[in-house]
């Protein structure tokens, strides 16, 4: 798979990169419908209480915290003629599609039966989705060791998945209305069938085109404790996780605040769709520029630069009067650039720590290390979800009423000043991050030399 010199730099073809992006489209078709609309389906269509739905989701997030690293270890130990991570696109495509459909199916059950059905199908889809998601984000590290090429793969994948999320957000409700013919039950179910079919199609494109070029390292089967040591002694990984955790938690708070900010500060809930649409060009610009600038200046410098930009732009947003709707629209577009940078750099920098872990411990755990990315995302959702509820309570928010100046200022600060502070705080761990491109290249050379020596001895 590698060249005679052990190099992994020139083997990734364009169709493989496109295939990886296609599989990401399949992933986000599922998540776009399920992640955004399952709650309103449960409460308004299926007929279970918001409390029951909330408990189901909270339990599942707790389970996900355990399930993600477990799935990472399972993926690392997978051995097939297709590779370690690629076959999961094949194995799980149909189960994910079927479970998506079952999540939006409305069986004729009693109240308790509906809660049980919702809980079982929701947890099963969460597990099936994880069984594809962890291998999917591990694939770039199995496609190439080259750091800049991996950054490019992540950039294209993030762009494709973001566009899929936006398009899904625009078309889902019109689709449910058109396909349902006046029935929300039929509308959601038929939309789920359509999305499941397309997601399977894109998963298959990904499976058919992706290739794993990095040979798996021969290593002993380790228990959970020893495997987790790979994470504990991986200083660059822990520093990245800490920085990203701060930023994405603030972003989660901002996203949760957006509907309140639109309705009460700007005066119309309908502005949410406009604000969301305005955020996309900036995010896409950041995603596309990240690998280009990282190749020239290094990922650490670009990460710090994105944090500085995020801090300054959000401070400017804070000093923008929210009564000036045009300037608010402009600031929403400008402040989202930094998030696009962070999403791509997070994936690429976490991938670089795989070689560091192999060099430090002898264990190359792509799946386990990549699982930290999804774990952090889920942890951020849980933290931001809990914090927004607390903040609404403390600031005296009253649903549907004219809000006090204190509450309006709290909404404005969560959209601006809190995010600026998060970017400033996230820079601190990065000052101690030492896995630069030069250091990473040296580690890769050492690993390739060791591999050639082992092959010569055999």
N, C-alpha and C positions, 0 to 999 in steps of 0.2 A: 504493500500500500504506500509506503514511503519510498522516496527515491533512494538511490544507492548510497548516498551520503547521509541518509537518515532525515533529510529535510522534509518538512511538511508544508512548505510555503507555496507551492505552485500546483497543487492537485485539485483545489476546489473549483469546479466549473460553474458557469453562470446558471445553468439549469438546476444545479444543486441548491444554489442560493435562492433561486426563484421557488424551488420546491419547498424549502424551509419556510419562506414567506407564505406560500399557499397553505401549508399546514397551520400556520398561525391564523390565517383567515378562517379556517375551519374551527379552530379553537374559539375565536372571538364571535363567530356566529352563534355558537352555543352559549357563551357567557353573556353576550349582548342581550339575548332574550331572557335567559334564566336569571342572571345576576340583577338585571334592572327591573324585571316585571313579575317575578314570582311572588313577591310580597303582595302586590295589589291584586294578583290573580287569587292568592289564598284568601284574602279578606273580602274582595268584592265579587268574585266569581265562584270560587270553590266553597266559600261559606264557613271558614273557621275564623276564630277571633284573632285580633292582632297580637294578643298576649301569647296565644298558642304558637302562632307563626314565629314570633320573636324568640320563644324558648327553643323551638326547633333549630333556628339559625344560630343561636348562641351555643347550643350543644354541639352543633356541627363545627363551628369555628374552634371550639376547644379540642374536638377530635382531630381537626385538621392540623393543629399544632403538633400533635403526636404523629399523625399520618404522613406529613410531608417528609421528614427525615427518614422514616421507615421506607417510604416509596423510593427515596433517593438511594438507599442501600440495596433495595431489591433491583432497581434499574442497573446499578453498578455491577451486580452479580449476574445479570442476564447474559447469556451466551447463545447466540443463534448464528446461522449462516448470513443473516442480514445485519448483524452487529448487536450492540447492547441497547441502544435507545431508539433507533429507527423502527424496530418491529412493534414497539408499543403503539405507533400510529396505526399499524395494521390490526393489531389485536383488539384495541379498545375503540376504534372508530364506530363500529356498529353498536356495541353496548352503550356508548355515550349517546348516540343518536336515539336509541330506543328509550333510554332513561329520560332524555329530554322530553320526548313525547309523553311518557308516563307522568312526568311532573306536571304537565298541562292537560292531563286527562281528568274528567270529572265523573268518577264512579258514583253509583247510587248507594250511599252508605249513611249510617247514622252519624251524629256529631262526633262521638268518640272514634268511630271507624274512619271518618275523614281525617282526624288528627293523626291517627296511627298510619294511614296511607300516606299522608303528606310527609310525615317524619321518615318513614322507610324509604320512599322514593327520593326524597331530598338528600338524605345521607348517602344513599347508593350512588346518586349522580355526583355528589361531591367527591366520593372516593374514586369513581371512574374518571372524572375530570382530572383529578390529581395524578392518576395513573398515566395520563397523556401529558399533562402540563409539565411535570418534573422532567421526564425524558426529553420533551420538546426543547426546553431551555437548556438542557445538557448537551444537545446535539452539536451546537457550534464548537464546543471544546473537543468533540470527537471528530469533527470535520477537518480541523486544522489546529496546529499549535501556534501558528503565527498570530500575534496579538492584534496587529492592525487589520488583518483579514477578518478576524473574529468580530472586531468592532464594526466592520462594514456589514457583516451578516446580521448582527444584532440591530443595526440601524435600519436596514431594509425590513427586517421582521417587525420592529416596533412601529415603523411607518405603516406597514400593511395592516397590522392589528388595530392601530389607532383609527385609520380610515374605515376599517370594518365596523368598529364600534360606533363611529359617527353615522355612517350610512344606516346601520341597524337602528340607531336611536331615531332617525328620521322616518324610516319606513314601517317600523313594527306596528304602531297604532293604526295607521291607514290600512295596513295589511289585515289586521285582526277585524277591522270594520268591514272591509271588502269581502274577505273570505268567510266571515261569520254571517253575513246577510241579516244583521240585526240581533244575532245571538253571540254574546261574549264567550260563552262556552265553546261554541263551534269555532269562533274566530281565533281564540288562543290555541286551541287544539290543532287546527289546520295550519296555523302559522308555525307551530312547533314541528309539525310533520315536514313542512317545507324547509325550515331551517336545518332540521336533522338531516334531510336528504342532501342539501348543499354542503353541510359540514362534513359528511362522510365522503362526498366527492372530493373536497379539498384535502382531507386527510390522505386519501388515496394518491392524489397528485404528489403530495409531500413524500409519502412512502416510496413511490415509484422513482423519484428523482434524487433524493438525498442519498449520500454515501458517507460512511464513516471511514476516514483515512488514518486516524490515529490508533495505532495498535494498543489494545488493553494491556496494562502492566500485570505481570504475573505477581500475585500477592495472595497471602494467606487469607482464609475466611475469618473475619474478625467479628466479635460480638458487638452489641450496641455500644457498650462502654468504650471499647477500643476504637470503634469507628468514630464516636463523638470526640475522641481526642484529636482527630484530624482537624476538627473545627476549633477546639479549645487552644491548640498551639499555633493556629494560623492567624498571626497578628494582623497581617494586611486585610484578611477577610473580616475580622472582628471590627476593625476601624471603618471599613466601608459600610458594614451593616449598621453601625452606630450613626454614621453621618446620614445614611439614607433613611433610617428609622425616624430621625428628627424631621427631615424634609417631608417625607411622605405622610407623616402624622399631621403636620401642619397643612399639607395639601388636602388631606381627608377632611380636616376641620373646615377648610375653605369650601370644598365641594358640598359639605353638609349644610353650610351656612348660605350657600348661593340662593336657594329658593326663598329663604327669609329675607335676604338682602334685596332680592328682586321685588318681592311683594311689598315690603314695608319701607325700605330706603328709597327704592326707585319708583315704587307705586304700582307695579303690575307684575303678577306672577308669570304672565305670558312672556316676559322678557328673559326668562330662564333659557329658552331655546336659542335666543339671539346671543346671549352671553356665552352659552356653551359653544355655539358655532364660531364665535369670535376667538375662542381660545385655541381652536384647531390649527389655523395657519401658523401661529407662533410655536406651538408644540412641534408641528411638522418641520418647521425651519430649524429648530433646535436639534431634532432627531437626525436630520440630513447633514447638518453642519458638524455634529459631534465627531464622527469618525474622520472627517477631513481635517479638522483642527487638531484632533488628538494625534493624528499621524505626524503633524508638523510640530506641535508644541508638547505633546505628551498628555496622557489622560489625567494625571494628577493636576497639572497646571490648568487644563481646560475645566476640570471639575471645580477647582477653586475659582476660576474666572466666572463660571456659571453661578456659583454661590454669591460672588460679589455683585454680579448683574442682578440676580434675584433679590438681594438685599436692597440695592439702590432703587430698582424699579418699583418694588413694593413700598418702599418709603415714600417715593413720589406719589404712588397711588394713595397712600394714607393722607397726604396733604392735598389731594384732589377732592373737592366738594362733591359728595355723592348726589347733590341736586343737579349737577352738570352731567347729564346723561351721556352726551357725546364724548366728553373726556373720560368718563367711566368706561365706555366701550373701548376707547383707545388703550387705556391702561390695562384692561383685561387681556387684550391681544398682546400687548408688550410684555406683561409679567409672565405669560405662559411659556415664553421662549426657554427660560431656565429649566422648567420642568421637562421639556423635550430633551435637553442636554443630559439631565440627571438620569432619565430612564434608560438611555442608551449607554451612558458611561457606567451606570450601576452594573448592567449585565456584562459589559466587556471587562470591567475591573474584577468582578467576582470570578469570571472565567480565568483571568490571569492567575488567581490564587490557587488554581488547580495544580499547575506546575510547581508552584511554591510548596504546596502540601506534599506533592510527590518527592520533591527534592529534600524536604525537611523530615518526612516520616517514611518515605518509601511506598506510600499508598496514594494512588491516583483515583480519587473518589469524585468523578464528575457529577454523578447524580446527587450524592449527599451534599456536596458543596453548592450545586445549583439549586437544591431545595431550599437553601436559606433565603433565596430571592423571593419565592412564593410565600415562605413563612413570614418574612418581614412585611410583605404586602398585606397579608391577612391580619397580622398583629397591629399594623397601622390602622386598618379598618376598625378593628375592635377598640383600640385606644381612642380614635377620633369619634367613634360612635358614642362611647361612654362620656367623653369630655363635652360633646355638644349638648347632651342632655343635662349635664351638670351646669353648664354655662347658661343655658336657657332658663333653668330654675333660679339660679343665683341672680340673674339680671332682671327677673320679674316679667318674663315673657308671658303674654296672654293671647292665646290663639284667636285670630279673627278680629282683634280689637286694635285701636290706635295705640302704638307702642310709645313708651316713654323715651325721652332723649337718651337716657342711660342705656336702654335696650338697643336703640338704633346705633349708638356709638359702639356698643359691643359687637354688633353685626359688622360694622365697618372695620373695626380693629381685627376681627378674625379673618376678614378678607384681605387685609393689608399688613398691619403692623406685626401680628403674630407670625405671618409667613416670612416677613423680613427678618425678624428675630431668629426664626428657625434656620434660615440660610446662614446667618452670621454664626450661630452656634454650631452648625454642621461643618464649618471650616476647621474647627479646632481639632477633631480627630485626624483630618487630612494632613495637618502639619506633621504628624508622626508617621504618615504612610510612606514607606520606603521602597515599595515594589514598583520602581520606575521601569520604563521600556528597556533601558540599558541593563538593569539588574535582571529583569525577566529574560532578556535575550541570553544573558550569561548562564542563567539557570537552565534554559532550554538546551544550550550547547552541552552543558555538563550531563544532562539527562540523555541526550542523543549519543554522547561518547560512551556513557555507561551501557546503553543499549547495544551499541556496536561491539563493545568488549564482551558482553554476555553472549552475544550471538557467535563471536569468534571462539569463545571457550567451549560452546556447545558443539 
